[in-house]
Amino acid sequence: MAKPTLIHTFEDVRPRQAGTTFEDHRLMWPVINKESVGAEQFRVSIWCSPKGACGPMHSHDTDEMFFILAGEVVIVTDSDSYKMKKNDFMYFPAGIMHQAQNRGNEDAWLLCVVSGCPTKTTQKGKA
């Protein structure tokens, strides 16, 4: 029988660099995932998006949800953009292209929940 896993504090999780480009200098803390605790039905991570940071336009083959913990971000999709602030939620069905841009004056902190364990992430303009 499986047992619960306690993660004592946020500081117990080591961050990793999320991006590979100059514009994408975000940090991601993989709090709950298959590697950290064996979770197979969802992933939870916390992201820090510094002022001016911009991730790639991409989609996943699973659903995703953002919750803004602090700061502001603009979420860009193929069809629209949405300004999000602290305590805002946004849901992305699988396959929706999206991008998070920090156009604010401070770091933005996001809680990200992804259903399942994505097997494919597609960046716009890449196969």
PAKE-724406 format. One line per 5 residues: their letters; for each residue x, y, z of N, C-alpha, C, O. Coordinates in Angstrom, 2 decimals, padded with zeros to 5 digits. Example, Ala and Ser with C-alpha at 12.3 -4.5 7.8 and 13.67 -1.06 7.14 Angstrom:
<ketors>
as) 013.19,-005.69,007.80,012.30,-004.50,007.80,013.20,-003.30,007.80,014.24,-003.32,008.46 ~ 012.85,-002.25,007.08,013.67,-001.06,007.14,012.90,000.03,007.87,013.41,001.14,008.04
</ketors>
This chain:
<ketors>
makpt) 000.83,-001.17,000.00,000.00,000.00,000.00,000.88,001.25,000.00,001.87,001.32,000.73 ~ 000.52,002.21,-000.82,001.28,003.45,-000.91,001.11,004.27,000.36,000.09,004.19,001.04 ~ 002.14,005.07,000.67,002.10,005.93,001.84,002.24,007.38,001.38,002.83,007.65,000.33 ~ 001.71,008.33,002.17,001.88,009.72,001.81,003.34,010.14,001.95,004.10,009.55,002.72 ~ 003.73,011.16,001.20,005.08,011.71,001.27,005.00,013.13,001.77,004.30,013.96,001.18
lihtf) 005.70,013.42,002.84,005.72,014.76,003.40,006.91,015.52,002.86,008.05,015.06,002.97 ~ 006.66,016.68,002.29,007.73,017.59,001.89,007.68,018.70,002.94,006.74,019.49,002.96 ~ 008.66,018.76,003.80,008.61,019.60,004.99,008.46,021.09,004.67,007.57,021.75,005.21 ~ 009.30,021.61,003.81,009.24,023.03,003.48,009.60,023.21,002.02,010.17,022.33,001.38 ~ 009.25,024.35,001.52,009.60,024.72,000.15,011.11,024.64,-000.06,011.57,024.28,-001.15
edvrp) 011.89,024.96,000.98,013.34,024.95,000.87,013.91,023.54,000.71,015.07,023.39,000.34 ~ 013.10,022.51,000.97,013.56,021.13,000.80,013.65,020.74,-000.68,014.25,019.72,-001.01 ~ 013.05,021.53,-001.55,013.02,021.22,-002.98,014.04,022.09,-003.70,014.04,023.31,-003.54 ~ 014.91,021.46,-004.48,015.94,022.21,-005.21,015.38,022.75,-006.52,014.77,022.00,-007.29 ~ 015.57,024.05,-006.79,015.08,024.61,-008.05,015.96,024.19,-009.21,017.11,023.78,-009.03
rqagt) 015.40,024.30,-010.39,016.20,024.07,-011.60,015.90,025.17,-012.60,014.80,025.74,-012.62 ~ 016.87,025.46,-013.43,016.69,026.47,-014.47,015.68,025.94,-015.47,015.83,024.83,-015.97 ~ 014.65,026.73,-015.75,013.59,026.26,-016.63,013.91,026.46,-018.10,013.55,025.63,-018.93 ~ 014.58,027.53,-018.41,014.77,027.87,-019.82,016.20,027.73,-020.29,017.12,027.54,-019.50 ~ 016.34,027.82,-021.59,017.66,027.68,-022.21,018.04,028.91,-023.01,019.11,028.94,-023.62
tfedh) 017.18,029.95,-023.01,017.48,031.16,-023.75,017.67,032.31,-022.78,017.30,032.22,-021.61 ~ 018.25,033.39,-023.27,018.50,034.56,-022.44,017.19,035.12,-021.86,017.15,035.53,-020.70 ~ 016.13,035.14,-022.68,014.86,035.69,-022.23,014.17,034.80,-021.20,013.34,035.27,-020.42 ~ 014.51,033.53,-021.20,013.81,032.57,-020.34,014.70,032.19,-019.17,015.26,031.10,-019.12 ~ 014.82,033.11,-018.20,015.65,032.84,-017.03,014.79,032.55,-015.81,015.08,033.00,-014.70
rlmwp) 013.72,031.78,-016.04,012.82,031.38,-014.96,013.42,030.22,-014.17,014.22,029.45,-014.68 ~ 013.01,030.12,-012.91,013.38,028.98,-012.08,012.12,028.19,-011.75,011.04,028.75,-011.59 ~ 012.28,026.86,-011.66,011.16,025.98,-011.38,011.53,025.02,-010.26,012.60,024.40,-010.27 ~ 010.62,024.92,-009.27,010.78,023.98,-008.17,009.80,022.83,-008.41,008.59,023.01,-008.23 ~ 010.29,021.63,-008.80,009.39,020.49,-009.03,008.99,019.85,-007.70,009.67,018.96,-007.20
vinke) 007.89,020.32,-007.14,007.48,019.92,-005.80,006.96,018.48,-005.78,007.41,017.66,-004.98 ~ 005.99,018.19,-006.66,005.40,016.85,-006.71,005.41,016.38,-008.15,004.82,017.02,-009.02 ~ 006.08,015.27,-008.40,006.09,014.65,-009.73,006.52,013.19,-009.58,006.73,012.71,-008.47 ~ 006.64,012.52,-010.69,006.99,011.10,-010.65,008.37,010.89,-010.03,008.57,009.96,-009.25 ~ 009.32,011.76,-010.38,010.69,011.61,-009.88,010.80,011.91,-008.39,011.52,011.23,-007.67
svgae) 010.09,012.95,-007.92,010.27,013.37,-006.53,009.53,012.49,-005.53,010.07,012.16,-004.48 ~ 008.28,012.11,-005.85,007.49,011.34,-004.87,006.73,010.17,-005.50,005.98,009.49,-004.81 ~ 006.93,009.94,-006.80,006.25,008.83,-007.44,004.85,009.14,-007.95,004.11,008.24,-008.34 ~ 004.47,010.43,-007.95,003.12,010.81,-008.41,002.99,010.55,-009.91,003.84,010.97,-010.69 ~ 001.93,009.87,-010.29,001.71,009.55,-011.70,000.47,010.21,-012.28,000.29,010.20,-013.50
qfrvs) -000.40,010.77,-011.44,-001.66,011.35,-011.92,-001.60,012.86,-012.12,-002.45,013.41,-012.82 ~ -000.62,013.53,-011.52,-000.47,014.97,-011.70,000.92,015.40,-011.27,001.64,014.67,-010.60 ~ 001.29,016.63,-011.69,002.55,017.25,-011.28,002.24,018.62,-010.69,001.33,019.31,-011.16 ~ 002.98,019.01,-009.67,002.85,020.33,-009.07,004.24,020.95,-009.05,005.21,020.33,-008.61 ~ 004.33,022.18,-009.53,005.60,022.90,-009.48,005.33,024.36,-009.15,004.23,024.88,-009.38
iwcsp) 006.35,025.01,-008.62,006.30,026.44,-008.35,007.34,027.10,-009.24,008.48,026.64,-009.34 ~ 006.93,028.17,-009.88,007.78,028.88,-010.84,008.04,030.29,-010.35,007.14,030.95,-009.83 ~ 009.26,030.76,-010.52,009.59,032.16,-010.32,009.95,032.73,-011.68,010.89,032.27,-012.34 ~ 009.20,033.73,-012.08,009.41,034.37,-013.37,009.89,035.80,-013.10,009.07,036.67,-012.80 ~ 011.20,036.06,-013.20,011.70,037.40,-012.91,011.18,038.44,-013.90,010.72,038.11,-014.99
kgacg) 011.25,039.69,-013.49,010.84,040.79,-014.36,011.49,040.63,-015.73,012.71,040.46,-015.82 ~ 010.68,040.67,-016.78,011.17,040.56,-018.15,011.28,039.14,-018.68,011.55,038.95,-019.87 ~ 011.08,038.14,-017.84,011.20,036.75,-018.28,010.03,036.38,-019.19,008.91,036.85,-019.02 ~ 010.34,035.51,-020.15,009.32,035.08,-021.11,009.64,033.65,-021.53,010.68,033.38,-022.12 ~ 008.72,032.74,-021.22,008.90,031.35,-021.63,008.52,031.17,-023.09,007.98,032.10,-023.70
pmhsh) 008.79,030.01,-023.66,008.42,029.76,-025.06,006.93,029.51,-025.22,006.26,029.05,-024.29 ~ 006.40,029.80,-026.39,005.02,029.44,-026.73,005.02,027.92,-026.90,005.80,027.39,-027.69 ~ 004.14,027.23,-026.15,004.17,025.76,-026.17,002.81,025.21,-025.76,001.94,025.94,-025.30 ~ 002.65,023.91,-025.94,001.46,023.20,-025.47,001.89,021.86,-024.90,003.02,021.41,-025.11 ~ 000.97,021.23,-024.17,001.21,019.91,-023.59,000.11,018.96,-024.07,-000.92,019.39,-024.58
dtdem) 000.35,017.67,-023.90,-000.68,016.69,-024.25,-001.53,016.34,-023.03,-002.25,015.34,-023.02 ~ -001.45,017.18,-021.99,-002.27,017.03,-020.79,-002.80,018.41,-020.39,-002.31,019.43,-020.87 ~ -003.80,018.44,-019.52,-004.35,019.70,-019.02,-003.35,020.35,-018.05,-002.52,019.68,-017.45 ~ -003.48,021.68,-017.92,-002.59,022.43,-017.04,-003.36,023.57,-016.38,-004.33,024.08,-016.95 ~ -002.93,023.97,-015.18,-003.56,025.05,-014.45,-002.48,025.92,-013.83,-001.51,025.40,-013.28
ffila) -002.65,027.24,-013.91,-001.78,028.20,-013.22,-002.56,028.90,-012.13,-003.75,029.20,-012.30 ~ -001.90,029.15,-011.00,-002.42,030.01,-009.95,-001.33,031.01,-009.63,-000.19,030.62,-009.35 ~ -001.65,032.30,-009.67,-000.65,033.34,-009.44,-000.53,033.58,-007.94,-001.47,034.01,-007.28 ~ 000.65,033.28,-007.41,000.92,033.45,-005.98,001.33,034.88,-005.65,000.98,035.40,-004.58 ~ 002.07,035.52,-006.55,002.55,036.89,-006.34,002.93,037.49,-007.69,003.28,036.77,-008.63
gevvi) 002.84,038.80,-007.78,003.21,039.49,-009.01,002.12,039.42,-010.07,000.96,039.13,-009.78 ~ 002.53,039.70,-011.30,001.62,039.68,-012.44,002.30,039.03,-013.63,003.52,039.15,-013.81 ~ 001.52,038.34,-014.45,002.01,037.79,-015.72,000.95,038.03,-016.79,-000.23,038.21,-016.49 ~ 001.40,038.02,-018.01,000.49,038.03,-019.15,000.59,036.67,-019.79,001.68,036.23,-020.18 ~ -000.55,035.99,-019.92,-000.60,034.70,-020.58,-001.04,034.95,-022.02,-002.10,035.53,-022.27
vtdsd) -000.22,034.52,-022.96,-000.50,034.70,-024.38,-000.87,033.34,-024.96,-000.17,032.36,-024.73 ~ -001.96,033.30,-025.72,-002.35,032.10,-026.46,-002.35,032.45,-027.93,-002.08,033.59,-028.30 ~ -002.65,031.47,-028.78,-002.72,031.75,-030.21,-003.79,032.79,-030.55,-003.68,033.47,-031.57 ~ -004.81,032.91,-029.71,-005.94,033.78,-030.06,-006.13,034.99,-029.15,-006.91,035.88,-029.49 ~ -005.43,035.07,-028.00,-005.71,036.16,-027.08,-004.57,036.30,-026.08,-003.62,035.53,-026.09
sykmk) -004.70,037.32,-025.21,-003.78,037.46,-024.09,-004.59,037.83,-022.85,-005.64,038.47,-022.95 ~ -004.09,037.43,-021.69,-004.81,037.59,-020.43,-003.85,038.11,-019.37,-002.82,037.48,-019.10 ~ -004.16,039.25,-018.78,-003.35,039.77,-017.68,-003.81,039.10,-016.39,-004.98,039.18,-016.02 ~ -002.88,038.46,-015.72,-003.20,037.75,-014.48,-002.44,038.38,-013.32,-001.29,038.79,-013.47 ~ -003.10,038.45,-012.16,-002.49,039.00,-010.96,-002.66,038.00,-009.82,-003.28,036.95,-009.97
kndfm) -002.09,038.35,-008.68,-002.16,037.50,-007.51,-003.58,036.98,-007.28,-004.55,037.74,-007.35 ~ -003.68,035.69,-007.00,-004.92,034.96,-006.71,-005.77,034.63,-007.94,-006.88,034.13,-007.79 ~ -005.27,034.91,-009.15,-005.97,034.51,-010.37,-005.60,033.08,-010.75,-004.46,032.65,-010.54 ~ -006.57,032.35,-011.32,-006.39,030.99,-011.84,-006.56,031.03,-013.36,-007.30,031.87,-013.88 ~ -005.89,030.13,-014.06,-006.16,029.92,-015.49,-006.00,028.43,-015.80,-005.05,027.79,-015.34
yfpag) -006.93,027.91,-016.57,-006.93,026.49,-016.97,-006.65,026.40,-018.46,-007.21,027.16,-019.25 ~ -005.78,025.47,-018.85,-005.45,025.21,-020.25,-005.80,023.77,-020.58,-005.19,022.85,-020.03 ~ -006.77,023.54,-021.46,-007.00,022.17,-021.93,-005.75,021.68,-022.71,-004.99,022.49,-023.23 ~ -005.58,020.39,-022.77,-004.47,019.81,-023.54,-004.47,020.36,-024.96,-005.53,020.52,-025.58 ~ -003.28,020.65,-025.47,-003.13,021.09,-026.85,-003.22,022.59,-027.08,-002.98,023.04,-028.19
imhqa) -003.55,023.38,-026.05,-003.65,024.83,-026.21,-002.26,025.46,-026.10,-001.58,025.29,-025.09 ~ -001.84,026.17,-027.15,-000.56,026.88,-027.12,-000.67,028.02,-026.11,-001.67,028.74,-026.09 ~ 000.37,028.19,-025.28,000.37,029.27,-024.31,001.79,029.67,-023.95,002.74,028.92,-024.17 ~ 001.91,030.87,-023.41,003.20,031.44,-023.04,002.97,032.38,-021.86,002.00,033.13,-021.85 ~ 003.86,032.35,-020.88,003.79,033.26,-019.74,004.87,034.33,-019.89,006.05,034.03,-020.10
qnrgn) 004.45,035.59,-019.80,005.37,036.72,-019.91,005.26,037.57,-018.66,004.16,037.96,-018.26 ~ 006.38,037.86,-018.04,006.37,038.77,-016.89,006.68,040.17,-017.40,007.84,040.51,-017.62 ~ 005.64,040.97,-017.58,005.79,042.36,-018.01,005.72,043.32,-016.84,005.76,044.54,-017.02 ~ 005.62,042.77,-015.62,005.49,043.59,-014.42,006.82,044.13,-013.93,007.85,043.98,-014.58 ~ 006.77,044.76,-012.77,007.96,045.39,-012.17,008.57,044.56,-011.06,009.49,045.03,-010.38
edawl) 008.08,043.34,-010.86,008.61,042.48,-009.80,008.55,041.03,-010.25,007.92,040.70,-011.25 ~ 009.22,040.17,-009.49,009.15,038.74,-009.78,007.71,038.26,-009.67,006.95,038.73,-008.81 ~ 007.34,037.35,-010.52,006.02,036.71,-010.45,006.23,035.27,-009.99,007.17,034.60,-010.43 ~ 005.36,034.81,-009.11,005.42,033.44,-008.59,004.14,032.73,-008.98,003.04,033.24,-008.73 ~ 004.28,031.55,-009.59,003.13,030.79,-010.07,003.15,029.38,-009.51,004.21,028.77,-009.38
lcvvs) 001.98,028.87,-009.18,001.79,027.47,-008.86,001.24,026.82,-010.12,000.25,027.29,-010.67 ~ 001.86,025.76,-010.57,001.45,025.09,-011.80,001.08,023.64,-011.47,001.84,022.93,-010.82 ~ -000.10,023.23,-011.92,-000.55,021.84,-011.76,-000.83,021.29,-013.14,-001.58,021.88,-013.92 ~ -000.23,020.15,-013.44,-000.40,019.49,-014.73,-001.00,018.11,-014.49,-000.51,017.35,-013.65 ~ -002.06,017.79,-015.21,-002.68,016.47,-015.05,-001.81,015.42,-015.71,-001.20,015.65,-016.75
gcptk) -001.77,014.27,-015.09,-000.96,013.18,-015.64,000.51,013.55,-015.72,000.95,014.49,-015.07 ~ 001.24,012.82,-016.49,002.64,013.10,-016.75,002.77,013.29,-018.25,002.77,012.31,-019.00 ~ 002.88,014.54,-018.70,002.91,014.79,-020.14,003.99,013.96,-020.83,005.11,013.82,-020.33 ~ 003.62,013.42,-021.97,004.59,012.68,-022.76,005.10,013.51,-023.91,006.08,013.16,-024.56 ~ 004.41,014.65,-024.16,004.83,015.49,-025.27,004.55,016.95,-024.95,003.43,017.32,-024.58
ttqkg) 005.58,017.77,-025.11,005.45,019.23,-025.03,005.87,019.75,-026.38,006.97,019.43,-026.85 ~ 005.03,020.54,-027.01,005.30,021.06,-028.36,005.54,022.55,-028.28,004.70,023.29,-027.76 ~ 006.69,023.01,-028.80,006.96,024.43,-028.89,006.51,024.94,-030.25,006.69,024.26,-031.26 ~ 005.94,026.13,-030.27,005.47,026.71,-031.53,006.65,026.85,-032.47,007.73,027.32,-032.09 ~ 006.44,026.43,-033.71,007.48,026.52,-034.72,008.44,025.34,-034.71,009.37,025.29,-035.52
ka) 008.24,024.39,-033.80,009.10,023.21,-033.73,008.23,021.98,-033.77,007.11,021.99,-033.25 ~ 008.70,020.94,-034.38,007.92,019.69,-034.49,008.05,018.86,-033.25,007.46,017.78,-033.16
</ketors>
